[in-house]
Amino acid sequence: MAVIAHAQNAAADSGLRGRLLTAIHRVQENRARRAVYRQTVRELNALTTRDLDDLGINRSMITRLAHEAAWGSAQ
């Protein structure tokens, strides 16, 4: 009987622990993606209009390109 109670407690603990670790992982992943987004926006905004033209990028495209760099392209 004690073995069953111990197994149930371990399962509940690992379930809660698993959900907590998953949530922490998601927060870290989103933080990293936001950092990629901000860095991309910062670097593209630092370029001159001529440099952007050479790359085929218009200033109005910067936020979309940064979003694609961080989260991938929307399909």
C-alpha positions as CSV (number, residue, x, y, z in Angstrom):
1,M,0.0,0.0,0.0
2,A,2.8,2.4,0.8
3,V,4.5,1.6,-2.5
4,I,1.3,2.7,-4.4
5,A,1.0,5.9,-2.4
6,H,4.7,6.7,-3.0
7,A,4.3,6.0,-6.8
8,Q,1.3,8.3,-7.0
9,N,3.1,11.1,-5.2
10,A,6.1,10.7,-7.5
11,A,3.8,10.8,-10.5
12,A,2.1,14.0,-9.3
13,D,5.4,15.6,-8.5
14,S,6.9,14.7,-11.9
15,G,3.7,16.0,-13.6
16,L,3.8,19.3,-11.8
17,R,7.6,19.4,-12.2
18,G,7.2,18.6,-15.9
19,R,4.7,21.3,-16.5
20,L,6.8,23.8,-14.6
21,L,9.9,22.9,-16.6
22,T,8.0,23.1,-19.8
23,A,6.7,26.6,-18.9
24,I,10.3,27.7,-18.0
25,H,11.6,26.3,-21.3
26,R,8.9,28.3,-23.2
27,V,9.7,31.5,-21.4
28,Q,13.4,31.0,-22.2
29,E,12.7,30.3,-25.8
30,N,10.4,33.3,-26.2
31,R,13.0,35.5,-24.5
32,A,15.7,34.3,-27.0
33,R,13.3,34.8,-29.9
34,R,12.5,38.4,-28.8
35,A,16.3,39.0,-28.5
36,V,16.8,37.8,-32.1
37,Y,13.9,40.1,-33.2
38,R,15.3,43.2,-31.4
39,Q,18.8,42.5,-32.7
40,T,17.6,42.1,-36.2
41,V,15.6,45.4,-36.1
42,R,18.5,47.2,-34.5
43,E,21.0,46.0,-37.1
44,L,18.8,46.7,-40.1
45,N,17.8,50.1,-38.8
46,A,21.6,50.9,-38.5
47,L,22.1,50.4,-42.2
48,T,21.8,53.3,-44.6
49,T,19.0,53.5,-47.1
50,R,21.5,52.8,-49.8
51,D,22.8,49.7,-48.1
52,L,19.2,48.5,-47.7
53,D,18.5,49.2,-51.3
54,D,21.5,47.1,-52.2
55,L,20.0,44.2,-50.2
56,G,16.6,44.8,-51.8
57,I,15.1,45.8,-48.5
58,N,12.7,48.7,-47.9
59,R,12.6,50.3,-44.4
60,S,9.0,49.3,-44.1
61,M,10.0,45.6,-44.4
62,I,12.3,45.7,-41.4
63,T,9.8,44.6,-38.8
64,R,8.5,41.8,-41.0
65,L,11.9,40.5,-41.7
66,A,12.9,40.6,-38.1
67,H,9.7,38.7,-37.2
68,E,10.6,36.1,-39.8
69,A,14.1,35.8,-38.4
70,A,12.9,35.2,-34.9
71,W,9.7,33.1,-35.5
72,G,10.1,31.9,-39.0
73,S,8.0,32.8,-42.0
74,A,4.2,32.6,-41.9
75,Q,2.9,30.0,-44.3
